Amino acid sequence: MKSKFLVSLLSLFLVPAASAATYAENINGELSRIHTSPTSFGLDLGSNRLSGSLTGNGIDIDLFTLTVPADAAITEIRIIEFSGGGPSGSFLGFQPGSTLDAPPATAFAGGPIGYAIISPSNAAVDADVLGTITGGGLPFSGATSLPTGQYAGWLNETGAGSTYTIDFVVSAVPEPSSGLLGLIGMALAVTRRKRG
């Protein structure tokens, strides 16, 4: 009984806030198309939704800079809604920093690019694509989280036009304090007593 209480108490430190920032193109304006000045999207703890549309055929490119606050990390990149697009899916790319090293058309010749492909097949199940990001090396390939810092991102549709809503879920990554370490020690002591 005591160990369940302590585990529940410890879990309170790991729960993100319910809802944070939102950027919607139809309300906040079109996302940038200029690689040296992507639209800034500061993230808060919890759910941070970015929504917009792409006209398709590579004409419309949505560029943004995600800023992950101190002592936090992106723990999910969840595709909430996606419609349209081509059969091969839409491109969602990332590079460390506040800007892209090169225009999206030539960006793969620049800095390390991590990317995921989103399509109706993976968006239909409200999928987290963070673990599917490939390329670019660290911190992207096979990432389980993206740490504090800035990430330039872009969406590009080479097929038909599409609409999207992406949720960047941010969770706190607190430094263990003496109080938290004390709680962990108490939980371990209670568990050992029960086994003994």
KELUM-266385 format. One record per residue (C-alpha): residue in one letter; chain; y, x, z. Coordinates in steps of 0.001 Angstrom, whole numbers, plus 500000, padded with zeros to 6 digits. Each point is the difference from the previous one (the first is absolute). Layout:
N
LUMPA   residuo   cadena        Y        X        Z
LUMPA         A        A        Y        X        Z
...
//
This chain:
196
LUMPA   residuo   cadena        Y        X        Z
LUMPA         M        A   500000   500000   500000
LUMPA         K        A   502460   502752   500972
LUMPA         S        A   499168   502065   496913
LUMPA         K        A   500669   496986   497703
LUMPA         F        A   503362   499514   501708
LUMPA         L        A   500922   503660   499510
LUMPA         V        A   498930   499949   496345
LUMPA         S        A   502143   496882   499470
LUMPA         L        A   502915   501708   501735
LUMPA         L        A   499655   503100   497820
LUMPA         S        A   499849   497886   496822
LUMPA         L        A   503525   498734   500719
LUMPA         F        A   501299   503463   499071
LUMPA         L        A   498404   499789   496553
LUMPA         V        A   501163   496541   498814
LUMPA         P        A   502773   500097   497359
LUMPA         A        A   502904   497554   500026
LUMPA         A        A   499381   496760   498099
LUMPA         S        A   502649   500240   497293
LUMPA         A        A   502645   502529   499013
LUMPA         A        A   501874   500679   496741
LUMPA         T        A   500005   498110   496706
LUMPA         Y        A   501347   500878   496550
LUMPA         A        A   499774   497362   497281
LUMPA         E        A   501411   500675   496540
LUMPA         N        A   500959   496352   499521
LUMPA         I        A   502168   500169   503180
LUMPA         N        A   500987   503666   500457
LUMPA         G        A   500353   500969   496328
LUMPA         E        A   497981   501992   497488
LUMPA         L        A   498312   503157   501218
LUMPA         S        A   501359   503212   498497
LUMPA         R        A   498778   501462   496709
LUMPA         I        A   501587   503419   500648
LUMPA         H        A   497572   502621   501332
LUMPA         T        A   502731   501933   501848
LUMPA         S        A   501216   496932   501930
LUMPA         P        A   497185   497557   500809
LUMPA         T        A   500885   496896   502009
LUMPA         S        A   499778   500784   503726
LUMPA         F        A   497550   497909   502031
LUMPA         G        A   500016   500964   503684
LUMPA         L        A   496825   498973   501801
LUMPA         D        A   499653   498686   503540
LUMPA         L        A   496934   499507   502165
LUMPA         G        A   497840   497155   498730
LUMPA         S        A   499979   498283   496639
LUMPA         N        A   502469   501213   497319
LUMPA         R        A   499838   497968   496799
LUMPA         L        A   501231   501104   496601
LUMPA         S        A   499903   497439   497195
LUMPA         G        A   501140   499998   496423
LUMPA         S        A   499006   499684   496385
LUMPA         L        A   499409   502252   497020
LUMPA         T        A   500737   498921   496421
LUMPA         G        A   497030   501963   498674
LUMPA         N        A   499254   502399   497154
LUMPA         G        A   501520   502910   501949
LUMPA         I        A   503543   498652   499552
LUMPA         D        A   500707   499086   503635
LUMPA         I        A   499382   502574   502738
LUMPA         D        A   500616   499279   503695
LUMPA         L        A   500927   503097   502051
LUMPA         F        A   500406   500059   503794
LUMPA         T        A   500109   502403   502941
LUMPA         L        A   498010   499112   503111
LUMPA         T        A   501273   501478   503254
LUMPA         V        A   497382   500072   502773
LUMPA         P        A   501685   500247   503430
LUMPA         A        A   499259   502695   502575
LUMPA         D        A   496770   499646   502010
LUMPA         A        A   498614   497525   497450
LUMPA         A        A   497781   499942   496922
LUMPA         I        A   499166   497713   497104
LUMPA         T        A   496499   498830   500901
LUMPA         E        A   499491   497470   497186
LUMPA         I        A   501375   499350   496526
LUMPA         R        A   498871   496432   499536
LUMPA         I        A   500320   498164   496673
LUMPA         I        A   500960   496492   501153
LUMPA         E        A   500643   498416   496595
LUMPA         F        A   499571   501194   496434
LUMPA         S        A   499968   498073   496746
LUMPA         G        A   500141   500907   496333
LUMPA         G        A   499667   503577   498888
LUMPA         G        A   497616   501548   497524
LUMPA         P        A   496229   500329   500214
LUMPA         S        A   500265   503543   501377
LUMPA         G        A   502338   498968   502849
LUMPA         S        A   503450   501119   501112
LUMPA         F        A   500968   503485   501131
LUMPA         L        A   501242   500601   503567
LUMPA         G        A   500978   503663   500436
LUMPA         F        A   501360   502117   502864
LUMPA         Q        A   501511   503441   500478
LUMPA         P        A   501168   501616   503265
LUMPA         G        A   503796   500028   500378
LUMPA         S        A   502859   497646   499274
LUMPA         T        A   500020   500408   496197
LUMPA         L        A   497570   500678   497168
LUMPA         D        A   499962   503505   498558
LUMPA         A        A   500117   498592   496471
LUMPA         P        A   500440   496657   498205
LUMPA         P        A   496872   497835   500312
LUMPA         A        A   499097   500552   496346
LUMPA         T        A   499563   503726   500703
LUMPA         A        A   499478   499968   503779
LUMPA         F        A   496457   501329   499870
LUMPA         A        A   501448   503263   498742
LUMPA         G        A   502143   500167   503141
LUMPA         G        A   498994   499860   503654
LUMPA         P        A   496779   498729   501544
LUMPA         I        A   499484   496330   499171
LUMPA         G        A   497610   497745   501865
LUMPA         Y        A   499254   496644   498411
LUMPA         A        A   498044   496780   500309
LUMPA         I        A   499235   497388   497377
LUMPA         I        A   500685   496387   500964
LUMPA         S        A   498616   497056   498076
LUMPA         P        A   499070   496351   500536
LUMPA         S        A   496483   501122   500938
LUMPA         N        A   501114   502053   503015
LUMPA         A        A   503056   497909   500892
LUMPA         A        A   498027   496761   500183
LUMPA         V        A   498352   501094   503234
LUMPA         D        A   503211   501135   501723
LUMPA         A        A   498806   503590   499628
LUMPA         D        A   501211   503167   501713
LUMPA         V        A   500352   502638   497252
LUMPA         L        A   501075   502908   502244
LUMPA         G        A   496489   501465   500039
LUMPA         T        A   499732   499712   496197
LUMPA         I        A   503000   502245   499280
LUMPA         T        A   498832   502951   497920
LUMPA         G        A   501660   503102   498623
LUMPA         G        A   502851   501942   501491
LUMPA         G        A   497961   501672   502724
LUMPA         L        A   501181   499609   503576
LUMPA         P        A   501266   497740   501442
LUMPA         F        A   498739   497545   497378
LUMPA         S        A   496418   500492   498807
LUMPA         G        A   497691   498017   502265
LUMPA         A        A   502809   499452   502513
LUMPA         T        A   499464   497756   502993
LUMPA         S        A   503715   500137   500842
LUMPA         L        A   503272   501444   498707
LUMPA         P        A   501972   501727   502776
LUMPA         T        A   503698   499949   500889
LUMPA         G        A   502177   500996   497059
LUMPA         Q        A   501198   498776   496631
LUMPA         Y        A   497939   499028   496979
LUMPA         A        A   501388   499249   496542
LUMPA         G        A   497980   497271   498337
LUMPA         W        A   499901   498110   496772
LUMPA         L        A   498306   497104   498321
LUMPA         N        A   499394   499975   496271
LUMPA         E        A   498315   497440   497777
LUMPA         T        A   498710   501129   496623
LUMPA         G        A   498439   496616   499206
LUMPA         A        A   501429   496493   500310
LUMPA         G        A   502703   499200   502542
LUMPA         S        A   499003   499587   503642
LUMPA         T        A   501257   498917   503420
LUMPA         Y        A   499025   501623   503280
LUMPA         T        A   500389   499963   503774
LUMPA         I        A   498939   503145   501858
LUMPA         D        A   499841   500311   503774
LUMPA         F        A   500563   503476   501458
LUMPA         V        A   498574   499700   503521
LUMPA         V        A   501499   502500   502435
LUMPA         S        A   498431   500763   503381
LUMPA         A        A   501293   502066   502897
LUMPA         V        A   498449   503406   500541
LUMPA         P        A   501166   500727   503554
LUMPA         E        A   499647   503387   501602
LUMPA         P        A   497620   499725   502936
LUMPA         S        A   502109   499730   503134
LUMPA         S        A   498837   500898   503476
LUMPA         G        A   499816   496264   500813
LUMPA         L        A   497821   499251   496995
LUMPA         L        A   497789   503000   500721
LUMPA         G        A   499641   498715   503572
LUMPA         L        A   498868   496587   498714
LUMPA         I        A   497456   501652   497710
LUMPA         G        A   498724   502081   502919
LUMPA         M        A   499634   496865   502153
LUMPA         A        A   498084   498221   497226
LUMPA         L        A   497600   502941   499658
LUMPA         A        A   499493   500178   503786
LUMPA         V        A   499139   496285   500195
LUMPA         T        A   497560   500358   497098
LUMPA         R        A   498267   503007   501626
LUMPA         R        A   499636   498146   503334
LUMPA         K        A   498350   497041   498280
LUMPA         R        A   497507   502281   498222
LUMPA         G        A   499261   502002   503183
//
